[in-house]
Amino acid sequence: MKQSKLFFKTRKEVPSDADSINASYLVRAGFVQKHMAGAYAYLPLGLKVLRKIEAIVREEMNNLGGQELLMNIMQPKELWQKTGRWDEMNDVLYKSGDEKNQVAMAPTHEEEVTTIVKTNISSYKDLPLAVYQIQTKLRNEPRAKSGLLRGREFQMKDMYSFHESEESFSNFYESSKKAYLNFYNRIGLAAKIVEASGGVFTEKHSHEFQVFTPVGEDLIYYCDHCDFAQNKEIAEVKEGDACPKCGGTIKADSGIEVGNIFPLETKYSKPLEAKFVGKDGVLRDMIMGCYGIGLTRCLGTIVEIYYDSAKNRMIWPKEVAPFAVHLISLGQNQAAEEIYQDLQKKNIEVLFDDRDLSAGQKFAEADLIGCPQRIVISAKTLAEDSIEYSDFSGETETKLVKISELNIA
């Protein structure tokens, strides 16, 4: 992509209502545009990052055995009344239509997915089953804030599993933890599995995936030696205590929740009559689980972790960067064009800054765009048949490389 053709514009001023790093950076760098509290439009750079996050989560969910579908945002009132959530979620549930034709603008899809599955599955031979979607969610969030971290309109991956037995559910639930950690690792987030409230279930915990950062809303107590970790809402330990699992020392940190998984048992299958015939011929309620990842929240969290406020510079993790390489020409477009064409032939995503601007302007915008690799070509570097190469994710940021030896992965 030639930067002279890219639809984007950076801004020097910090948005007056920005209350977090990601809220400020993503607008200033031209990745998103805010239209109202909790609702952002994704401009080309922001959408490229979001689509890469989606592609990675899709790979991991497919590897887990999930099958992708796409459900309705608008759902009939009667469906939500069957589970009691039409009234229970009244504070956050967007509702539309007249009294006779009211619909829920779904923030989650347990009701619809259960109805779909019960219509198509009737035997234990069809179980277990896991289906997921990547979709826009709507939630009347009373505290829309922190940019993409708490929004009213957001992108989410939600998966639902259906089982004939607790053993089958438990096995899938544990496998989902591994798939989630793979996903977070690939997008550059060091997520920790944390026990949290089980919601409607007092005897069971759900599990959150938390990324430690000072801006996180949650307080997490965790062991410095083993994998024990609990959200403050259920914690029976405090900082400095001995770990109940291994005896290590309990520490405390703030975290951003970037995903969660829940055992649902028969909370939805029972009222919606999602049943199957077991091996013994007995009709039973399906056992369910749900598994969510806030994809736009992940994007915002990546910014909170990787944006360097001191240098006013972003460095995107390689798998989600808008472009793999930023090629900057300082008055040497002909030589840069050859490198650009060569990189494209190798299927390497490259942003070529071919504009007639000062070096200072180009570098300032490149720092904001945040590609993990940078190539600078100038009269000075050409005098040595070289380019200036930077890998911001490596130990050595900048070095001269002969053009003939340039090898970009």
C-alpha positions in Angstrom: 0.0 0.0 0.0 1.3 3.4 -0.9 0.8 5.9 1.9 -0.1 8.6 -0.6 -3.3 6.6 -1.2 -4.0 5.5 2.3 -7.2 6.9 3.9 -6.0 8.1 7.2 -5.1 11.2 9.1 -3.1 11.6 12.3 -3.8 14.3 14.8 -1.5 16.2 17.2 -4.1 17.1 19.7 -5.3 14.6 22.4 -9.1 14.1 22.3 -10.6 16.2 25.1 -12.7 13.2 26.3 -9.9 10.6 26.1 -9.7 8.8 29.5 -7.2 6.1 28.6 -4.1 5.5 26.4 -6.1 3.5 23.8 -8.8 6.1 23.6 -6.3 8.8 22.9 -3.8 6.9 20.7 -6.3 5.1 18.4 -8.0 8.4 17.5 -4.8 10.4 17.1 -3.2 7.7 15.0 -6.2 7.5 12.6 -7.2 3.9 13.5 -10.7 4.7 14.8 -13.2 7.6 14.9 -15.4 8.1 17.9 -19.0 9.1 17.2 -20.5 8.8 20.7 -19.7 7.3 24.1 -18.9 3.6 23.7 -19.2 3.5 19.9 -16.3 3.7 17.4 -16.0 3.4 13.6 -12.9 1.5 12.5 -10.9 3.2 9.8 -8.7 1.2 7.4 -5.7 0.9 9.8 -7.9 0.0 12.7 -9.9 -2.5 10.7 -6.7 -4.2 9.4 -5.7 -4.9 13.0 -9.1 -6.0 14.0 -9.4 -8.4 11.1 -6.1 -10.0 12.0 -7.2 -10.5 15.6 -10.4 -12.1 14.2 -8.4 -14.4 11.9 -6.3 -15.7 14.7 -9.2 -16.3 17.0 -11.0 -18.1 14.1 -8.0 -20.4 13.6 -7.8 -21.3 17.3 -11.6 -21.9 17.6 -11.5 -24.1 14.5 -8.6 -26.0 15.9 -10.6 -26.5 19.1 -13.4 -28.1 17.0 -15.7 -25.1 16.9 -17.9 -24.5 13.9 -18.6 -20.9 12.8 -22.1 -19.6 12.3 -23.6 -16.1 12.4 -26.7 -15.4 14.5 -29.2 -12.5 14.6 -28.6 -9.3 16.6 -32.4 -8.8 16.7 -34.2 -11.5 18.7 -37.8 -11.9 19.7 -38.9 -10.8 23.2 -40.6 -14.2 23.8 -37.3 -16.0 23.5 -35.7 -13.9 26.3 -38.8 -14.1 28.4 -38.5 -17.9 28.5 -35.1 -17.6 30.3 -36.2 -14.7 32.4 -33.6 -12.4 31.0 -35.9 -9.9 29.3 -36.5 -8.4 32.8 -33.3 -9.5 34.5 -31.1 -7.7 32.0 -33.3 -4.7 31.6 -30.6 -2.2 32.6 -28.2 -3.1 29.8 -30.5 -4.7 27.2 -31.3 -2.6 24.2 -34.9 -3.1 23.2 -36.7 -2.0 20.0 -40.1 -2.2 18.4 -43.6 -1.5 19.5 -45.4 -3.3 22.3 -46.6 -6.1 20.0 -43.3 -6.6 18.2 -40.6 -5.9 20.7 -37.1 -7.4 20.1 -33.9 -7.6 22.1 -30.7 -6.3 20.5 -28.7 -9.1 21.8 -25.5 -8.5 23.9 -25.1 -12.3 24.1 -26.6 -15.3 22.3 -27.4 -18.1 24.7 -31.1 -18.0 23.9 -30.8 -18.1 20.2 -28.0 -20.6 19.9 -29.8 -23.0 22.3 -32.9 -22.7 20.1 -30.9 -23.4 17.0 -29.2 -26.4 18.4 -32.3 -28.0 19.9 -34.0 -27.7 16.4 -31.1 -29.6 14.8 -29.9 -32.1 17.4 -31.8 -34.8 19.1 -29.4 -37.6 20.0 -26.3 -38.2 22.0 -24.6 -39.3 18.8 -24.6 -35.6 17.7 -22.8 -34.5 20.8 -20.5 -32.9 21.8 -21.0 -29.8 19.6 -19.3 -26.4 19.7 -20.4 -23.5 17.6 -19.2 -19.9 17.6 -19.6 -16.6 15.9 -17.7 -13.3 15.5 -20.2 -10.5 15.7 -21.1 -7.0 16.7 -22.7 -6.9 20.2 -24.8 -4.1 21.6 -24.9 -3.4 25.4 -26.5 -0.4 27.1 -23.3 0.0 29.2 -23.9 2.6 31.9 -20.2 3.2 32.3 -19.0 3.4 28.7 -15.4 4.6 29.1 -11.7 3.7 28.5 -11.9 3.7 24.8 -12.4 0.2 23.5 -12.2 -1.4 26.9 -15.8 -0.7 27.9 -18.1 0.1 25.0 -21.8 0.0 24.0 -21.0 -1.5 20.5 -18.2 -4.0 20.3 -16.9 -7.0 18.4 -17.0 -10.3 20.2 -16.2 -14.0 19.6 -18.8 -16.0 21.5 -18.8 -19.8 21.5 -21.2 -22.2 23.0 -20.7 -25.9 23.6 -23.3 -28.7 24.2 -22.7 -32.0 25.9 -24.3 -35.2 27.0 -22.3 -35.4 30.3 -20.3 -33.4 32.8 -17.2 -35.3 31.8 -17.6 -34.3 28.2 -18.1 -30.7 29.2 -15.2 -30.7 31.6 -12.8 -32.0 28.9 -13.9 -29.4 26.4 -13.7 -26.7 29.1 -10.1 -27.5 29.9 -9.2 -27.6 26.2 -10.7 -24.2 25.7 -8.3 -22.8 28.3 -5.4 -23.9 26.2 -6.9 -22.6 23.0 -7.5 -19.2 24.6 -4.0 -19.0 25.9 -2.7 -19.8 22.4 -4.8 -17.0 21.0 -3.6 -14.4 23.5 0.0 -15.4 23.1 -0.3 -15.0 19.3 -1.7 -11.5 19.6 1.0 -10.4 22.1 -0.9 -10.5 25.3 0.3 -12.4 28.4 -3.0 -13.5 29.8 -3.5 -15.2 33.1 -6.3 -17.6 33.9 -8.2 -16.3 36.9 -11.0 -17.8 39.0 -14.1 -15.6 39.1 -17.7 -15.6 40.1 -19.7 -18.4 38.6 -22.6 -16.0 38.1 -25.8 -18.0 38.8 -23.8 -21.0 40.1 -22.7 -20.6 43.7 -20.8 -23.9 43.7 -18.8 -23.3 40.6 -16.3 -20.7 39.4 -16.0 -19.3 36.0 -12.7 -18.3 34.6 -11.5 -15.0 33.3 -8.4 -14.2 31.2 -6.7 -11.2 32.7 -3.9 -9.1 31.4 -2.0 -7.2 34.1 -1.8 -3.5 33.6 -2.2 -0.5 36.0 -5.3 0.7 34.0 -7.2 -2.5 34.7 -10.5 -2.3 36.5 -10.2 -5.7 38.2 -8.0 -6.5 41.2 -6.4 -10.0 41.0 -4.8 -11.9 43.8 -2.3 -14.5 42.4 0.6 -16.7 43.6 4.2 -15.8 42.7 5.1 -19.4 42.4 2.1 -21.4 40.9 -1.0 -20.8 38.7 -3.3 -19.9 41.6 -5.2 -16.7 40.8 -8.6 -15.2 41.9 -10.5 -12.1 41.2 -11.0 -9.9 44.3 -14.8 -10.5 44.0 -14.4 -14.1 45.2 -10.9 -14.1 46.7 -10.4 -15.7 50.2 -6.8 -14.5 50.3 -5.1 -11.1 50.4 -1.8 -9.7 49.4 1.0 -11.3 51.5 -0.9 -14.4 52.4 0.5 -17.9 51.8 -0.9 -19.5 48.6 -3.5 -22.1 49.5 -2.3 -24.2 46.6 1.5 -24.3 47.0 2.5 -22.1 49.9 4.0 -19.4 47.8 3.3 -15.7 48.4 0.1 -14.0 47.2 0.6 -10.8 45.2 -2.0 -8.3 43.9 -2.2 -6.6 40.5 -4.8 -4.7 38.4 -6.0 -6.5 35.2 -8.1 -6.1 32.1 -10.4 -8.9 31.5 -10.0 -9.9 27.8 -12.1 -13.1 27.9 -14.1 -15.5 30.0 -15.5 -19.0 30.0 -18.5 -20.2 32.0 -20.1 -23.5 32.9 -23.8 -23.1 32.1 -25.0 -26.6 33.2 -28.7 -26.6 32.1 -29.6 -22.9 32.8 -30.7 -22.4 29.2 -31.3 -25.9 27.9 -34.0 -26.6 30.5 -36.3 -23.6 30.0 -35.7 -23.7 26.2 -36.3 -27.5 26.1 -33.0 -28.4 24.4 -33.0 -32.1 25.0 -31.4 -35.2 23.6 -32.0 -38.9 23.8 -29.2 -40.6 25.7 -27.6 -44.0 25.1 -30.2 -45.5 27.5 -33.1 -44.0 25.6 -33.8 -41.4 28.3 -34.5 -37.8 27.3 -32.1 -35.4 29.0 -31.3 -31.7 29.0 -28.1 -30.7 27.2 -25.2 -29.5 29.4 -23.8 -26.3 28.1 -20.8 -23.9 28.4 -20.1 -20.5 26.9 -16.8 -18.9 26.0 -16.3 -15.3 25.1 -13.5 -13.1 23.9 -13.9 -9.3 23.5 -12.0 -8.7 20.2 -12.2 -5.0 20.3 -11.3 -5.0 23.9 -8.2 -7.1 23.0 -7.3 -4.4 20.5 -7.5 -1.7 23.1 -5.6 -3.8 25.6 -2.7 -4.3 23.1 -2.5 -0.5 22.8 -2.4 -0.1 26.6 0.5 -2.6 26.8 2.6 -1.6 23.7 2.2 2.1 23.4 5.2 4.0 24.6 4.0 7.3 26.0 7.5 8.7 26.5 8.4 8.2 22.9 4.9 8.7 21.5 5.4 5.5 19.7 3.4 2.3 19.1 4.9 -1.0 18.3 2.2 -3.6 17.2 2.9 -7.3 17.8 3.9 -8.8 14.5 0.8 -11.0 14.0 -1.6 -8.1 14.3 0.3 -5.2 13.0 -1.5 -3.2 10.2 1.6 -3.8 8.0 4.6 -5.9 8.5 7.0 -3.3 7.2 7.0 0.5 6.9 9.1 1.6 4.0 10.1 5.2 4.2 11.6 7.0 1.3 13.5 10.2 2.0 13.5 11.7 -1.5 14.5 8.4 -3.1 11.2 7.0 -4.5 12.8 5.3 -7.5 15.1 3.1 -5.4 12.4 2.6 -2.8 9.9 1.5 -5.5 12.1 -1.4 -6.4 12.2 -2.6 -2.7 8.5 -2.1 -2.5 7.8 -4.2 -5.5 10.2 -6.9 -4.3 8.5 -7.1 -0.9 5.1 -7.3 -2.5 6.2 -10.2 -4.7 7.2 -12.0 -1.5 3.6 -11.4 -0.1 5.0 -9.2 2.6 2.6 -6.5 3.7 4.3 -3.2 3.3 3.3 0.4 3.7 5.4 2.6 1.4 5.6 6.2 2.4 6.1 7.8 -1.0 4.8 11.2 0.0 6.6 14.5 -0.5 7.0 15.4 3.2 9.8 16.2 5.6 11.7 13.4 7.3 10.4 14.6 10.7 6.8 14.4 9.6 7.3 10.9 8.1 9.0 9.5 11.2 6.5 11.0 13.6 3.6 9.4 11.7 5.5 6.1 11.3 6.0 6.0 15.1 2.2 6.4 15.5 1.3 3.8 12.9 3.5 1.4 14.7 4.7 -1.2 12.2 7.2 -3.6 13.9 9.7 -3.3 11.1 11.0 -0.2 9.3 13.1 0.4 6.2 14.4 3.9 5.6 16.1 4.7 2.3 17.9 8.0 1.7 20.7 9.5 -0.3 23.0 8.7 2.7 22.1 5.0 2.8 22.2 4.7 -1.0 25.8 6.0 -1.0 26.6 2.8 0.8 24.2 0.6 -1.3 22.3 0.1 1.9 19.1 0.9 3.7 18.5 1.6 7.4 16.6 -1.3 8.9 14.8 -1.3 12.3 13.2 -4.2 14.0 11.4 -2.7 17.0 10.5 -6.1 18.4 14.2 -7.2 18.5 17.1 -6.4 20.7 18.9 -4.2 18.1 16.6 -1.5 16.8 18.5 0.0 13.9 21.3 -1.0 11.6 22.6 -0.5 8.1 21.9 -3.4 5.7 23.1 -3.9 2.2 20.2 -3.8 -0.2 21.4 -7.0 -1.8 21.3 -8.7 1.7 17.9 -7.4 2.8 15.8 -10.3 4.1 12.4 -9.5 5.5 10.3 -12.2 7.1 
